[in-house]
């Protein structure tokens, strides 16, 4: 009876749009669902540094190098905000990182594709960060307080990243014929993986409905994917680039674009660890974690020394 009363009060808070805070009672499934989503989001930010960090030293100008370096630094910060938010739910950061390194935890499938040209950095900013913003703006109203507050700052910075990427695509699309061809090639390779970022279709999504009932998520995968397509088509038209989808048409009745079938077989191959760069990405994260062990040990020793001094 006590649990039923607590759950009733919890559901009332959700309905009243009140934030659930770390010390509040919550159903165990709500806690686990948040840990899964927030830690997966954190992993995606950390692994997402790798495709772009590869181009910091090869960016075509000092201005581009500095901007890309700032963006990668932002993504590291996003990962730390999110790991901290997940820890408020009682999970351990080392455990989350171990789950990433072992393959138990997932991260966004998009980061398992290679960046082969500078235009890819523009496409990632425009499409990948554009898809992220579409998903993450709604998360500023997620029902778990620490997650929602972290997302406010993250979305501001992601908006900068998206503009940075679109500026790169503008420079190339309105540049030489060779530059425009490079921009089109990047769009061709990143378009479909960007649509996959929103996850499986609503009928195949295991967690979506429960997350929406608890207002962890505000919109379904298919709703967010449709919003992204609708706003991105006009941007591609302005650039003079062609979205690589022969089935893309505007539906006057619905006011939305209809688009072709996503290759879900490829999607599931990538998230199961068989994408072009899965092994490379995880190995890079493992090596960075091992190489940074002495830094963590030194920081912990210093913190302990300071604590001992304060006690003395």
N, C-alpha and C positions, 0 to 999 in steps of 0.2 A: 504493500500500500504506500509506503514511504517513497519507493522508487517511482511508482506511478504518479504521485503528486509532484515529485521533482521533474519528471519528464513533462508533465502538464505545464508547469511553470516555464520550463525551457521552451516548449513549443509556443507559449504565449509571447515570450520575449522575441522569438524569431518572427512571429506574425506582426508584432509591434515595431519591427525594424530596429530593435535594440541590439547592440553588439554583445556578443558572448565574449567574456574576458577570461584570462587564464585561471582565475580562482573560482569562477562560476562552476556549478555542477553542469555536466554535459553527458549525453549518452556516449558510451565507449565507441560505438560506430562513428559518431560525429567526430570524436577525437582522432580516430584512426584515419578517417577519410581526409581530414585536414592535414594530418601528418603526411599522408601519401601525396596529396596535391602540392602542398607547400614545399616538401623536400624535392619532389620531381621538378618543380619550378626552379628551386635553388640549383639543382644539378644542371639544369638547362642553361642557366646563366653562366655557370663556371665552365662547363664544356663548350659553351658558345663563344668563349674567348679565343678558342684555339684556331678556328678557320680564319679569323681576322688578324690575330697576332702574327700569323704567318706572313702578312703583307706589310707590317709596320716598317720594316727596313727597306722594303721595295716599293713603297708608295711613290708616286711620280714627282712630288714636291715636298718641301719642308712643311708647308701648310697642311697638306694631306697627311703627312706622318704625324704631326702634332694632334690633328683632329682624330685620327684613328687610334692613337695612343690613349687619348682622353676617353674615347668610347670604350675601349677594352678595359680601362680602369673603372669606368662606370659599371660595367658588367660584373667585375669582381665585387664591387660594393653591393650590387643587387643580390648576388649570391649570399653575401654575409648577412644582409638584412633578413633574407628569407630563412637562412639557417637559424638565425636568432629567433625569428617568429615561430619556427617549428619547435625549437627547444622549449618555448613557453608551454607547449602541450605535453611536456614530460619526456620527450625523446632526447637522445644523446647525439651530439654532432659527429663524434667519431663513428658511432653506429651508422648514421646516415651515409657518411663518406665510405665506410667499409661496404655498405650495400651497393653504392655506386661502383666501386672498384671490382666487386665480385660479379656484377651483372644482375644482381637481384633487383636493384632500383632502376627505373627507366628515366630517360630524359628526352627532350624533343627530338624527333626523328630527323629534323632538318639539319642538325649539326653533324650528321654522318655523311655529308656530301662534300667533295673537295672544292677548294677555291683555286681555279686554274688560271684565271686572268684578273687584272685589276678591276675589270667591269663587274666581276662577281662581288666585290666589296660594295659597289653601288647597288647591285641587285639585292644583296642581303639587307642593306639599310632600308631600301625602298620596300621590298616585299616581305622579308622575314620580320623586320621590326614593325612594318605596317600591320602584318598579321598579329604580331604580339600585342600591339596597342589595341587592336580591335577586341582582342580577348581580355586584356588587362584593365582597360578603362572600367569595365563592368565589375572587376574585382575590387575596385576602390570602395564598392558597396557590399562586399562580401560580409557574411554574418559574423565571422571571427575577427575581433577587434585588432589584434596585432598584425594580422595579415592585411586587413584593409588599410591600416595606417602606413604600413611599408609600401603598399602599392601606390599611394599618392605620390610619393617621391620618385618611385621607379617609373611611373608613367610620364612624369615631366621629363625625365632624362631619356626615356625611350622615344618621346616625341622629337627631341633633338636628333637622336640617332636616325630616325626615319627621314627627317629633312636633310640630314647630311648625305644619306644614301641617294635620295632623289636628286640632290644637287650634282652628285657624281654622274648619275645617269643623264641628267640634262647636259652636262659638259660634253659627254660622249655622244649623245644622240644628236646634238647640234654641232658636233665637231666635224672631223674628216669622215669620208665614207668608210674608211677602215675602222675608225672609232665607233661609228654608228653600228657597223656590222658586229663589232665586239659586244656592244650593249644588247643588240638583238639576240646574240648567241647566249649571253648570260640570262636574259629573260626566258629564252627557250628552256634552259636547263633548270631554272629555279622556280618557274611558275607552278608546276604540279606539286613538287615537294612543299611549297608554301601552302597550298590548299590542304595538304595532308597534315599540316601543323595543328589544325583544329581537332584532330582525332577522328575516330571512326564515325560513321553515320549514326544518327540518333538511335536507330533500331539495333545497332551493334555495340553501342557504348554501354559498358557495364556499370559505370559509376554515375553517369550524368543525371539520371532522374532523381536519385537520392540526394545528390549534391544540390540539385535545384529545389527539391522539397525543403532542404535545410537552408537555402539561400546562400550556400557557399558559392555556387555558380548562379548567374542570373539569366543566362541564355544557353540554349542547347548548342552543340557542335555545329549542326547544320545551319542554324540561324546566324551564328557568328561567321561561318564560311560564306554565306550568302551576302552578308554585309560587306565583307572584305572584297568579294568579287565586284559588287555594285560600285564601290568607290574607287577601285583600282583601274577599272577599264578606261575611265575618262582620263586618268593620269597617263596611261599608256598611249592613248590617242594623242594627247598633247605632245608627247615625246616623238610621235611618228613611228612608234614601235608596234608590232603585231603580237597580240597574245596568242600563244601556240595552241589554240583550241578551235578547230573547224566548226564545232557545234555551238560556239558562243553566239547567242542571239539575245536581243532585247525583247522582252514580253510586255507589250503595251497594256495588257489586261492586269498583270500583277505588278507592273512597275519595277520588275527585277530582271536581271540577266539569267538566262538559262545557260548552263555550261555542261561540258562533256563528262563522261564517267571517269572517276579517278581510278588509277591502277592500285586497288587495295592490296593486291598480291605483293606489289613492291613495298607498300607501307608496312605490312606485317613482316616482311622479310627484314626490313631495316630495324624495326623496333625489337625484333627477336635476336638482333646482333649480327646480321648478315649484310649490312649496308656497305657501301664503298669504303668508309673510313671508321667503322665501329671499333675495330681492334686498335687502330692507330690512336683514336681519341682516348680510349680507356687506358692504354699503355702510357700515353702522355700524362694523364692525370695521376696514375700510379707513381710514375717517376717523379713528378713534381712533389707529390706528397712525401715520398721517401727522401728526396733531396732537401725538403724543408723541415725534416724532423728536428734538426739541431736548432732551428729558429724557434720552434714551438717549445722545445725543452728549455732553451735560454729564457724565453719569455715567462714560462712557468716558474723557473728558478728565481727570476727577478721579482715576480709577483709574490712568491713565498718569502723572499728576503724582506721586501717592503712590509708584508704583513707581520713578520716576526719583529721588525723594528718598531712598528706601531704598538704591538703588544708590550714590548720592553719599555 
